[in-house]
Amino acid sequence: MLEKGELLLSNLTRFKQMEHEARGDCLEGCHVDNQDNEVIITNITTGNIIKGPYNFLNSVRHEKVFIYCVARRLDAALFRVFGADRCVEILDISEFARRVTRAVRRQLNFIDPVGLLHRPVTYFRPNAPCDLDVSEGQNIPFLKHVTFSDQNEYRFVFARKGALTPERRIIANQDWNTVPDHLN
């Protein structure tokens, strides 16, 4: 398809539900902050204090965020992991991004005004500070759990209008099983 100038941008939901070990990630479109110690939450209105082992989750509307993923390096191990037999090298990322933007805007009228976002993926550990501001929805599609860091990924992201506004910010007990919730 690339030879014809066609790209397949898939929504984050597709990657959340995919069972392929390297491609599937039930946390796509989410960032989980899972501290190793007790969290103290104070309601500034009532003064109530809650202590416990809590997670903080930020997510975007994963069904409305579309990505095109590439590796940042030529690596034989990635060929094996992804079952690939060829590679296309993008020599000018800015020009590639301009062409993708023009093509998407020409064909689709529901794109968020921020347009195409593109940059390397940031890999996070749930129990460590994140390099990106996780309250900014535009950062969430560029976050992946550190277990995927060997992929050294670069992403091109489009979203439907409003899809990059953080959809949910929830606090959950560490015993909460995130997988069933993320797969829905």
Backbone hydrogen bonds, N-H to C=O, Kabsch-Sander energy under -0.5 kcal/mol:
donor,donor_aa,acceptor,acceptor_aa,energy
4,K,1,M,-1.2
5,G,2,L,-1.8
6,E,1,M,-2.2
9,L,7,L,-0.7
10,S,8,L,-0.6
10,S,67,I,-1.8
12,L,62,H,-1.0
12,L,65,V,-2.0
13,T,62,H,-1.2
14,R,11,N,-0.9
15,F,11,N,-1.0
16,K,12,L,-2.0
17,Q,13,T,-2.0
18,M,14,R,-0.9
24,G,20,H,-3.2
25,D,15,F,-2.6
28,E,25,D,-2.1
30,C,27,L,-1.9
31,H,58,N,-2.4
33,D,31,H,-0.5
33,D,56,F,-3.0
34,N,32,V,-0.7
34,N,126,P,-2.9
35,Q,33,D,-0.5
35,Q,54,Y,-0.6
39,V,52,G,-3.6
41,I,39,V,-0.6
41,I,50,I,-3.1
42,T,40,I,-0.5
43,N,41,I,-0.5
43,N,48,N,-3.0
44,I,42,T,-0.9
47,G,43,N,-3.2
50,I,41,I,-2.9
52,G,39,V,-1.6
54,Y,52,G,-1.3
55,N,172,A,-4.1
56,F,33,D,-2.2
57,L,170,I,-2.7
58,N,31,H,-2.3
59,S,168,R,-1.6
60,V,29,G,-1.9
61,R,163,A,-1.8
62,H,60,V,-2.1
64,K,61,R,-2.7
65,V,62,H,-0.8
66,F,158,F,-3.2
67,I,10,S,-3.0
68,Y,156,F,-2.1
70,V,154,Y,-2.5
72,R,152,N,-2.7
75,D,73,R,-0.6
78,L,75,D,-0.8
79,F,75,D,-1.3
80,R,76,A,-1.8
81,V,77,A,-2.6
82,F,78,L,-2.3
83,G,79,F,-0.8
83,G,80,R,-0.7
84,A,79,F,-2.3
90,I,88,V,-0.5
91,L,89,E,-0.8
96,F,92,D,-2.5
97,A,93,I,-2.8
98,R,94,S,-2.2
99,R,95,E,-2.4
100,V,96,F,-2.5
101,T,97,A,-2.6
102,R,98,R,-2.5
103,A,99,R,-2.3
104,V,100,V,-2.7
105,R,101,T,-2.7
106,R,102,R,-2.0
107,Q,103,A,-1.4
108,L,104,V,-2.6
112,D,159,A,-3.3
115,G,112,D,-2.4
117,L,157,V,-2.7
119,R,155,R,-1.6
121,V,153,E,-2.8
122,T,142,F,-3.4
123,Y,121,V,-0.5
124,F,144,K,-2.5
128,A,125,R,-1.9
134,V,132,L,-0.9
136,E,133,D,-1.4
137,G,135,S,-0.7
139,N,136,E,-2.1
140,I,136,E,-0.8
142,F,139,N,-1.8
143,L,140,I,-1.9
144,K,122,T,-2.0
146,V,124,F,-2.3
148,F,145,H,-2.3
149,S,146,V,-1.9
151,Q,148,F,-2.2
152,N,149,S,-1.4
154,Y,70,V,-3.0
155,R,119,R,-2.5
156,F,68,Y,-2.1
157,V,117,L,-3.4
158,F,66,F,-2.5
160,R,64,K,-2.5
161,K,110,F,-1.7
163,A,160,R,-2.2
165,T,162,G,-1.2
167,E,59,S,-2.5
168,R,59,S,-1.2
170,I,57,L,-1.8
172,A,55,N,-2.0
172,A,170,I,-0.5
174,Q,53,P,-2.7
176,W,173,N,-2.1
178,T,176,W,-0.9
181,D,177,N,-0.7
182,H,178,T,-2.6
183,L,179,V,-2.0
184,N,180,P,-0.9
184,N,181,D,-0.6
